[in-house]
Every structure is written in structure tokens, then in C-alpha cells.
Amino acid sequence: MGENRLVQGRYRLLDLIGRGGMGEVWRALDESLGRQVAVKCLKPLGPYHDPALARVLRERFRREARVAAGLSHRGVTVVHDFGESDGVPYLVMEFLEGRDLSRLLQDNKGHPLPVEDVEDIAAQVAAALSYTHRQGVVHRDLKPANIVRLTDGTVKICDFGIARLGHGIGFTARLTGTGVALGTPHYMSPEQIGGDAVDQRSDLYSLGCVLYEIATAAPPFDLEDAWAILIGHRDTPPRPPRELRPELPGALERIILDLLAKRPEERPCDAAELVRRIRGGRGAATSVTAAEIPEPRRAARLPSWTWGMTTGHKALGAGPGALPPDAGAALSGPWAAPRKGAGPRPTCGDGRVGATGHDGPADARRPVPPLTAERPAQPAQRTGPHHPETLTGRHDAAFALVRAGRVAEALAAYTDLAEAGARILGSDHPDTLAARQETAYALGRLGRHFEAHQVYTEVLAARVRAMGPDHPDTLRCRHNLACTLGRLGRLDDACRTALEVAAARARVLGPDHPDTLVSRYEVAYVQGQSGRWEEALRLYHEVAEARARVLGADHPDTLATRYETALSLGRLGRSADALRVYRELIVDRTRVQGPTHPETLRARHGLGVNLGRLGRWADALTEARDVCLLREQVLGPAHPDTLVSRREIAVALGWLGRWAEALAEYRRVAATREQTLGADHPDTLAARGDEAHCLERLGRGAEAGELYRRVAVVHQRHASGGA
């Protein structure tokens, strides 16, 4: 991929951020939304080409997108999109202004980072790991190059390309038959090296290696031979950090050494405990000391996949005589500077997708459910139409159709996939239920809420049978069912169900878990739809505060909740308060997402509406015209949001007594809706009603009466069940 290339007709590659042995990362412009992003591309394999290796690397990309879709934390970077362009897989990620820890050490000329920085980074990474581990995600390749510190001090974990989901915990640390080592020798845990079962405590060991390095400027086993590094991790006690840097606090040294315990059970029990210890600045060591580590069994051999393994890069770069990085591990290695003298460049990262809204019955944060447990690649393996890997590919294709807005095609694909899953795996198999749940989601997107309700109800019953009522997947299905009940107008049932899900998620996941907050957000939304705006406003305030605390003030979900807060204030007649919230939100959305982002324009539309409510119709008209013009350019002249803005122009013109101009705008809205939605669509009829009202105000009563009569006939036909 080259400079100025347009990927998928949307992402304009601008300049190369970095390059590794197997991939490139580009700064790019998302031309649809007008924002900067980072695009990570898998390069052609060239002389290393091997079918098994290619499959593994493509699976890393696919896994990275899947894992990211289920994560929502300020310490995890966001993946916006995933696909292939001319046969080259790519990931689209948030563009991060900052430096990874490897670069920070290089910038510091080989000196360790200040103690307060080490402690701050440790606390932030531990908090992010605490979240990802609660989601059942183990990173497996934590290292300085995968941890980025932004210019505002926020620390984010990147690159979930070899992560495993919770159902895969217990896997071994290799991919059989490929020769591709998963992990980087300087930061691998003893259990990864030995090919034993791996869980979240392996990430804690890797974090210990990272903290050791940024605190002392050297990794715990600073050797150039990969075999010696692996033996060191497995058998040799690390040198206490304060021998290399005496001014380190004793509590920090104890934490690092506890993280580097050889046996997983001797490390801190989880990342949450680690956060408490770091923030407390003290705490008794929970593991045995280096002197108490028993003599290792020298006869034990390292597994065969380590034979011939090279060191790769440590944070400060390979020393003299080091071998080149392993080709198979290069994709997850640190990105080399693209050219000498290029100066500092922003770092890219990978993570989580999406902001929560009301435009679909499913969680907007919904992860891509895997259809099969991931298997080691076998070079000679043949797949057929019913092979699990084939079903996985079909699921990915269907999800891509949803993302592309081709929902009807996605529905057909998910329906076929659900039928194949029931036939091959069984009707209650988790993969079959996942496909059926996506079918319900697609039905809801198409406005077929009654059918979606039926499917969600059936899937929920099966999930309760197979997994229990409090399993996260069961609760996600119940949440989607609550959303669908609201779309069907069953607001009391929707509110009750959403409250039950929120309570269950708070009990199972915690009160501030993003999924819990999604359900509380839905409760507030239904309360507003029921006219209970005071209750909705209180709950929106609480959710906004929690999201700012957990996800960050600039996270899309936090911004979405602030928008609903402003909307609720307006509905309660508190337009002056609404104006204040809208103005603050517009400033933040413009800074974070850009001035032409649809959500920025939505906030500006709300500002204009409340200017009108305060009688400031000239200002409201100016705002409506500006927003309409931008929406027309970004979304198109027939987009529903554009038409809403055009109607707002007409409303302001009417209040200013300019009824002839208002009539032209109302007629333009009605004609466009009739063309795109049909003459009998409720939105078209509402637009015709606006047109008739305007004719009345112009004294053209006969025309107004005829138009009112035509609208009434259609309403009557609908009421009587006619075609």
C-alpha cells in the first residue's frame, strides 16, 4: 500500500508511521467522517511466504478485530474497522498522539524513566488489564512497544493480535505446525515458554518485565541469545531492581519482584489487587523471595517450538551481535522508524469500537461472537462448506455486510449460517445461538421488530438453559430484548427488563462495568420515551459521570450520554441549561471527532432547537442553515438528519413570519421523503401536514383543506388495516 492510496473507497493513506517485518502502519484520513485514523496493513509475505504462516497472520488480524469489539476502557485503544483491500487485510484504529514505552526509553537516551512515571504507568496498565481480564481476554504479548503513553499522560494498551478470549484460556503458548512463536522472549512468562496453560497471570508476569525495564533501563534478563533469555525466565531469579537503581522505592521493587515470580500462583492474584498495591505505595510481598526459590530442575527441556528462536527487539533495541528479529514474530514486534531523521511520530494502537446509541436493538458495543474455538493452523488441512473455519469466515462476511449498511444481505447470510450451525453443531450450541442473535439484530435494523422479538425470546430461553441466567451472553440477549420491546412500544416491559439486566450486570460485572452502564443508559432512554424526563435526566447524569470516570471524558459513550442529558433538559423546558450543555458538548465533539462529524452536527442541531425554544429565532435559523448545509455535504441531501435540519429551517422561517420561504422548505422535505420512503410513510404524511399548515398561514385555505383531506384518508386507511 502506498501514499495517497484510498482503502475501501474511504481511508486515504497519508504517511507511513512505522514498519515491521510483516506489517505497516499508516496515518490516514477517514474521508467519510473527516477524522484522522491509523491503518495497519498486513504486507505480502515475500520470501517468507508459507501458506500456514499466512493463515496464522491473517487470523491474528481477524482475532484483533474480534477482541477489540468487546473491549471498552480508556486504557485500551480503539479499532474502528476491519477488512481486506485487494487481498491485503487491514485494521483501522484510533490515531494516538504519543510514544510507546520503547520510544520513551530511547528518547531518554537509555536512562530509566522517573519513578513517578513508572508508578503512574504501572497503575494505568494494571487498571486496563484488570478490565480486559474481567472480560476474559488475555493479551499474551505485553511489552513496551505495545504500551503507549499519550501526550496528555493517558496510557493505552495496543495490539491484541495474539490475545485469547476467555473460552480459550487453557491454551498452549504456540501455534502447532507454523513455527510462529507467540510472544516476545524478553517479556514471556515461564508458562508461555514451557508450553503450559496460560491465564491472566501471564500478563502480570509480562507487565513485571516491562516495569523492570522502564525502572532500570534493562529487561530482567538482558541477554542477546534467545535460548539464554528463555532459560532465565524459566529458571533464574531476577536481579533485584534496586541493585541497578538504589533510589527505587522498596514497595515498587517488591511489586515488580512479585510479578516476576516463576509460579503463577505466587504472583498477585489479579490485576485489581495490583492496582491497589501500586496506589497504596506499600504492601507486604505475597510471593517467596529470590533466595527462597527452589533449585530448578535442570533436566527440563524447552519445547521444540523455541528451537532456533531469536531474541526479537527489547525496548532499547538489540545490542551488537544480536540476530535479526524472528520473521514469524515480527508482526507483533515494535514498529521501526520508517526513515532516519523523520522526527517523532504519533503511535497507533488497537482496541475497542463504537459508541452507544439507540439506532439498533443490540448493544452498540456488541462484540463479534467467535463461531469456533481457534485452532492451530495445519498446512495440509482441507476445508469444506460445513467446516467450522468456513462457518467462521461466513460469520465474518455477514458482520462486514452489517458494517457496510447492507443489512438485508446480512440477514440472509445470518439466517443461512444459523441453519447450518443448527444442522452441524446443534440448535443450542453457542455458535448457533450467536448467529441467531445476529439475525435478530439485523431484523431490528430493518424495522422488523416483532420478528426480532420472537428470535430474541427463543435465543434467550436457549441461553438460560445452556449457560444460566447470569452468563454475560445471556444478559446481552436480555438487554437486546429490552431494546426491542421499546421499539415495539411496550415501554413498561422494556423498562422493567432493562432494569433487571442492569441489576444483574451490576451484580455479576460490577456497577461501573461498561455493559452495566449500557443497560442503565437504556433504562433512561425508555424513561424518556415514556415521558418520565426527570427520572431519565437523573439517570443520564449518573451514567455520564460513571462513563467519564471509567472510560474517559472524551470517550464516545460518555459524549453520547451528555447529549441525552442535554436533550432531557430541553424536554423539561430547561432550555437555558440545555444550551449550556450543548455548547460544551459541541466544543468537545469538535475537538475529538471534528466539526463535520454526524454527532457534532447532531449536538449543533439540538443547540438550534433550544435557541428557538428561547425565542431566539434568527439565531436558530442561522444555526439550522449551517447544520443543514454540512449534513447535506457529509450525509447527502436525502439523509433523514439532513431533512430534519431542513424542516428546522422551515420552522424558524415560520416563526419569523416568512411563510412563503417556509412553504418552499416544507415542500422540499415532503417531496424528498415521498421519493425515498413512499407517499404513505408516516414521516411523509407528517411533512405533508406541515405543508398544509403553512398553506393555511398563507391564507390558501382551499389548498390546505385538500391536502389535509388526502393525509386523513391515508391515516384512515392505515387505521382500518387497509393496504
N, C-alpha and C positions, 0 to 999 in steps of 0.2 A: 504494500500500500504506500502511496506517495503523497507528497504535499499537495493540498487543494483537491484531493480526491473526495468525491461525495459518496459516503457509505449509505446504502439503502435509501438513496434519494433524500437523506435527512442530515447526516452528520458530516460536516465539512472539515477534513483534516487540515490543521493549520501548521503545526510544527512538532517535531519529534521530542518527546520528553525524555525517553530513555529506551534502552535496547538491551535485551538479554539474549542468551543463546537460542531461545526458542520463540521469543515474542518481542513485540514493540508496543510502546505506549505513546499515544499522540494527544496533544492538546487539540480540541476540536470545537466547532460551533454547532450546536443543535439548531438548525435553521427553522425548525417548526416552532420552537419555544424561545429562540433568541437568547440562549444561555450557553456559557462555556461548559464543556464536559471533557472527560478523559476517555479515550477509546483505546482499549487494549486488544491487540490483534495477535493471533497465533500465526507465526511466519511459516512458510513452506519449509519442510524439514531438510531439503537439500541432501548433502552427503550422508546425513544421519537417518535417511528415510528408512523406516521399517513399519510395516502395517500395524504391528502390535503397539509400537510406541506411539504412532499417530492416533490410534484409538484411545490410548491412555490419556494423551494430552487433550484430545477433544473432550473426553469425559471430564477432565479437570475443569475445562471451561463450563461445561453443562452443569457440573456439580456446584461450581462457584455461583452461578446464577440461581440455582435452586436454593442453596443455603442462604444466600443473601436475601431472597424474597421473604424468608421467615424471620429476619432479624430487624429489630428497631431499637437502636440505642445510640446515644450521642457519641459513644466510643467505637462505633463500627461504621465504616464507610459505606456509602450507598451505591448500589448498582441500579441504573435506570433502565437498561435494556440489554438484550442478548440476541444474537442471531448469527447468520452467515452471509457474507458478501463475496460473490464469485468464488465460493468454496472455502473462504477463509473465515473461521469463527472469530467473533469479536464480542467484547463486553463494553458497554457504555457506563461509565462511572461518574460520580461527582468529582469535580475538579478541585483538588485540595491545594491551598496556598500554604506550603510549609516544607519541612525537611524530615526525611526519615532519620531514625536514630543513627544509622550508619553514616549518613551525611553529616549529622550534627557532630559526631566524633571526629570525622575528617576535618570539618570546619574548625574544630577546637585543637587542630594540629596534634592529634594523638593524645591529648590530655583528657582525663576523665571529666565528666560533667559535674557542675556544682552539686553539693549534697542535696540542697533543697530541690533542685531539678530532678535528681534521681528519685527522691521520695515522692514528688508530685507525679512523675511518670509512672512510678510503681503503683500508686494509688489509683490513677486513672485506668491503667491497663488491667489491674486486678478487678476494678468495678465492671469494666467491659467483659472480662472473662466470666465474672460471676453471672452476668446476664446471659451470655452465649451458652454457658454450661447449663443454666436452668432451662434453656431451650433444647437441650440435648445435643449441642454442637460442640465438637472438639476440634480445635484449629489444626493441630498436628505439625505446624511449621512456623511457630512463633520465633521471630528473630528480629534483630534491629532493622533490617530492610523492610519488614512488614509492619512496623510501628511508626506512625507519622505524627510529628508534633506541628500543629498549625501555628500560624503567626499570632493567633490570639491565646495560645497556650493549650488549647484543646488537644488531647492525644487520641488518635484513632488507630484501630487495628485494621490491617488490609490483608487481602489475598487469602480467600477461603478456598483456594483451588484444590487442596487435598484434605479439606475438612471432611468429617464424617458426621452424619446425623445420628440422633440417639438410638434409632433402631439398629444402627450398625456398630454400636460400641461393643467391644469384644473382638474386633477385627485384629489382624496382624499388621505389622508395620511394613508391608511390602506389597507389591503387585506381582503375583507369581507369573513367570514366563515373559516378563518385559525387561528385566534388568534395570528398572527405573526405581531408584531409591526415593522413598517419600520422607522428606525431612532434610535438614542440613546438618552435617556432622558436628559442627561446633555447638549446636543447640538441641541435639537429640537426647531424649531421655533413655535411661538404661533399658526400659521395657521395649521402647521402639527398636533399639539396637539389637536386643535379643529376640525380636520377633514375637514377644509375648503380648497378652491382651493389654490394650491401651484405653485409658479413660481420661477424664478431665485433669487428673493429677499429672499426666504427662505434659500438658500445657503449663502447669505450675512449675515443673522442672525447667522447661524451656525459658519461662519467664525468669527463673533464678539465674540462668546462664546470661540472659540479656542484662539483668540488673548488675550482675557481677562485672560484666564488661563495661557498662557505662559508668560504674562506680570506680573501676580500677584502670580502665583503658585497655584491658586484655580479657579475652574469654577465659573461663576457668581452666581449660586445657588448651594452652596456646602452643599448639604443635603443628608442624607442616605436613605430617604424614597422617593420612586419614585413618589408617589402622590404629595408630597410637592414640589418636583422639577418641576413637570408639572404645578402645580398651580403657582409656582414662575415665570416660563417663561410666563405664560398667564397673570398674574395679578400684579406681584410685580416689582417695578423699581429696577434695579441692583444697588448695592453699587458702587459709582464712584471708578474706579481703583486707583486713586491717594490717596484715603484714606488708601489703603493697601500698596501702594508703592509711596511715595511722589515724588521721583525723575523722575517719568514718565513725558515726555513732555505733555504739555496741549493739543497740536494738536493731539497727539496719543490718549489721553483719549477721546477727542471729537469724533474722528473717531470710536472708539470702542463703545461708548455710542450711536452714531447714528446708527451703525449696529444693536444694540440691541433694537431699537425702537419696540414697540409692534405691531404697524400697519405697514404693508409692505410699504405703500406709504410714510411713514416718514423716511425710510432708504434711503441711497444713491440710485439714480435711477438705476444704473447698476455698474458692476464691473469696467468698464473703468473709470467712474468717481472716483471710489475708488482708482484706480491706480494713477490717477492724484493727488488726495489729499495726499496719502501716500508719493509720491515722492516730492510733493511740501512742505511737512512738516508743512503745515498750511492750513487753510480754515475754513470759518465760519460754525458752526454747522447748519445742514439743518433740524434737527428734533427738536421737543419740548424737553425741559429739563425734568429731572426726576420730578421736582416739578410741572411741568405743565401737567403731565399725568393724565387724568381724573380718578376719582374713578371707579374701575372696577365693573361690575355687579356681585355681589357675588352669585346671584342665579343661574348663568350659571353652567351647569354641564359639566364635561369632558365626551367625548364619551365613549361608552361601551367598545371599544377595549383597553382602558387604564386600565380597572379593573384588578387588580392582577398583573400589570406590575411591574417588578423590575428594579433597577437602572442600571444594567449593570456596566461597568467599566468606571470611569473617567480616565483622563490621569495619575494621580498619584496613581491609584489603589483604590479599595474600602476600606473604613475605617472599624473600629471594628463594628461588629454587622450588617454589610451590608449583604443583601440577595445575594444568588448566581446569576450569570447573567442569564437573560432570555434565555431559550433554543432556542426559535424561533429567537432571535436577535443575537445569538452567531456567526453566520457565518460572519456577518459584524462587529463583535466586534474586539478588539485588539488581536493580536496573543500573547498567553502566551509563556514565555520561555520554551523550551522543557525539560530542565533539569537544576537543580541547578549547579552553577559553570561552566556553559558552556562558559561563557565569551561573549563578543559582537559578534553578528552575523549580516550579511547583511540582509537588509529588502527587501521584494519582493513588487511588485506593479502591477497594472493593467492599461492598456491604449490602445494605438493605435498601428496599424500594418502596416508594408510594406514600401518599398522604391519605388520610381517612376522609371520606365524603359520604354522600347519600345516594350516589347515582347507580348503585347496584345492590342486590340483596346480600352479597357476600362481603366478608371482611375485605376492605380495600388493601389490607396488609397480607392477604392470604398467600401463603407460600405455595410454590409449585409442588404438589404432592408427588413423591417418587413412586413409580409404579412397581419397581422391583428393588430388592436389595442389590447394591452394586457388586459386581462380580469381577474377579481378576480377569484381565483380557487373555484370551487364548488365541494365538496367531492362526491356528487352523480351524477355528470354530466356525461353523456354518449356521446361519440363522434363517428361519422361515417366517411366514406371515404370522404365526402364532407364538413365536419365541418371545420370552419376556423382554429381551432387548428391543425387539421390534415393537412391542407394545409401548415401551418407554419412548421410543422415537415417535410413535404416533401421538402419544400424550403431549410431547414437546411441540409437535406440529400444531396440535389443536390449541394449545396455550398461545402459540405465536399468532394464530388466527384471531383469538380474542384480543390480544395486544394490538393487532393491526386494525381492529374495528370490524373485522369480518365475522360477526358473531353468529349469523345464520350458518355459515360454513363450519364454524367451531362447534355449534350444536350438533350438526350431523356427524362430525368427527367424534365428539364425545359419546354420542349415542351408540355409534358402532363400536367404540372402544369399550364402553360399559357392557355391551352384549358379548364381545369377545372375552372380556375379563370374567364375566359370569360363567361362560362356557368352559374356559380354560382353567381359571383359578377358583371359581366358586362364587356364588352370589354374595356371600358375607365376607369375602376376602377384602382386606383393607384397600388394595389397589382397585378392586371393582367399585367399592364404595366411594373412593376418591373420584373415579371417573363419573359416577352417577351424581355426586355432589357438584362437579363442574358442569354437568348437564343442567342441573337446576339453576346454577348461576347464570348460564347462558340464556336459559328460558326467561329469567328475571330481567336480564339486559334487553331482551326483545319485548318486554312488556307483558309476557305471558305468565303473570304472577300466580294465577290459580294452578297451572300445571307445575310451576316451580314449587309451590306449597306442597303439592302432592308428593313430589320426588323428595323434597327435604324431609317430610314426615316419615316416609318409608326408610330413607337412609338413616335418620336419627334413631328409629327403632332398632335397626340392624346394628348401629354403632353402640347403642346401650347394651345390646345382647353380647356383642363381641368384645367390647372394651370397657364397659362400665359407664355410669352417668357422668363421672368427673374427669374422664380422659380428655386432654386438650382437643383432640379431633372431634369428640362428641360435643364438647362445648362450642366449638367453632360452628358445627352444624346447627346447634340450637340458636346460636347468635344469628346465623343466616336466616333461619326460620322466623325469628323475631322481626328481622328486617322485612321479610316477605309479607308477614301479617300486616305490618304497617302499610305496605304498598297496596294491600287489598282493602284498606280502610278499617281493618279490625284493630283500632288503636288501643283499646283496653287490653286485648290479648297480647298485642305487640309489646306494650309497656310492661305487663306482668312477666312475659317471657324474658325480655331484656334485663329486667331487674333480677330475675332468678339466675340468669347466666352471669351477670356482673357479680352477684354474691358468691356464686360457685367459683368463678375465676379468682376473686379476691382470696377465697379460702385456699385454693389449690396453687395459684401462681403468685399471689401477693396483691395488695391493694393498689400498688403503683405499677404493676406489670402492664406493658402496652396493650395486651389483649383485654385486661380488665378495664382499662381506660376506654378502649373501643366500645365495649358494651355499655359503659356509663354514658358515653357520648350518644349512643343510640337511644338510651333512655331519655336523655334530654331532648333529642330530636323528636321523639314521639310525643313527649310532653308538650313541646311547642306546637306540633301538628294538632294536638287536642285543645289548643288554646290556653294551656297552663304555662304561660310565658314566665311568670315569676319563678316557678319551680325550675323551669328549663334554664333560666338565667343563672340561678344559684348553682346548678349542677355544671353548666358550662364554665363558670368561674373556677370551680374546684378542679375540673378536668384540665383546664388551661394551665393552672398553677402546677398540677402534678406533671403534666407533659413538659412544661418548661424545666422542671426540676430533673426529670428522668431523661428526657430526650434532648433538651436544649431549647432556648428561646426561639431559635431560627428554624427548628425542625418543621417540615410541612404539616405534621399533625398538630403541633402547637399553634401554628398560624391559622389552620383551619378552625380550631376551637375559638380563637379570638374573633374570627369572622362571625361565627354563630353567636358569640356574645354580643357583638355589635348589632346583629340582626334582631336578637331578642330585645335589646334596649329600644330599637326603633319600633318594634311591635308593641311595646309597652308605652309608647308615646314619649319616651325619654330621648328625643331626637338630638338634643344638645350633647348628652352623654354618648350617644351613638356616633355623632360626628367626631368626637374626640378619639374614640376607639378606632373608627375607620381611618382617620388621618394617621394615627400612629402605625396602624397595620399597613397602610399604603407605603409609608416610608420604609418599613421593614421588608415588605414583599418586593419593593423596587430594588432594594439593596441585595436581597438574597436571590430573587428569581428574575429580576429585570422588569422594566417599565411596561413591556407588552405581554408579559405572561398572562394567560387567561385568569388566574386567580388574582393578580394585581388589578386587572380590569374589573373583575367582579367586586373587589373592595371599592374601587372608584365608582362603580355603578351604585353601590349602597350609599356611598357618600352623597351622590347626586340626589337619590331618592329622599334622603333626610334633609338636604337643603330645601327641597320642595316642601316637605312637611313643616319646615320652619317659615314658609312663605317667601323664601329667597329664590323665586322662580327664574330670574335672569341668570343667577349663578348655577342653578340646577340645569337650565338649558345649555349653558356653555359646557358644563361637565358631561351631560348626556351626549352632546355632539362630538366631543373629543373621544369619549369612550366608544361611541358607535363607529367612528372612523377607524380607530385602532382595531376594534373587533372585526370590522369588515376586511381589513388588511390581513389580520392574523388568522381569523377563523373562516372568513368568507361571508358574502352578503346574505346567504340564506341560512346561516347558522342560527339556532334558537337564541343564543346570547346576543347576537347582532340585532335580531328582530326585537328582543326585549328592550335593547337600548334605543332602537328607532321608535318604539312605542313611547318610551320615556320622553323622547324629544317632542312627540305629539302632545303628550300630557302637559308638558311645560308650556308649549305654544298655546294650548287651550287656556291655561290659567293666566297667560299674558294677554288673552283676548285675540290672539292671532289665529282664528278658527279656520280660515281658508288654507293657511300653511299646514295647520294641524290635520285637516282633511286629507291633504296630499300624502302626508306621512302615514296616517291610518290606512289609507287605501293601498299604499305600497306594502305595508305589513300584511294586510289581508290577502293581497294578490300572491305574495311570496308563500304564505302559509298554505293557501289553496293549491298552489302548484306543487309544493313539496309534501304536504300532509293530506291533501284531499279536501273537497268542499265541505264534507260533513264532519271533519275533525273538530273536537271541542275548541282547540286553540284558534282554528279558522273561524268558527262561529263567534268566539269572543271578539276577534278582530272585526268581524262584520258588525257586531253590536256596538263597538267603539265608533265605527264609521257612521252608523245610523245616529248615534248620539251627537256626533259632530255636525251631521246634516241638520239635525233639529236646531242646534245652536245657531246655525247659519240661516234659519228661517225656511228651510226647504223641507217642510213637514211631510209633503206627499211622498217624496223620495225616501225620507226616513221611515215613514209608515210602511211602505212596500218592503224595505229591507228588514225591518223588524218582523214583518209577517213571514218572510222567507226563512228567517232564522227560527221563528217559533214553530213553523211546520216541521223543520228538521228535528228540533228538540222533541216535538210531539211524537214524531215517527220513532225516535230512539226510545222514548218513554214507553211506547206501546210494543216495543220489541220488533219493529219493522226493519227491513233491510236499509 
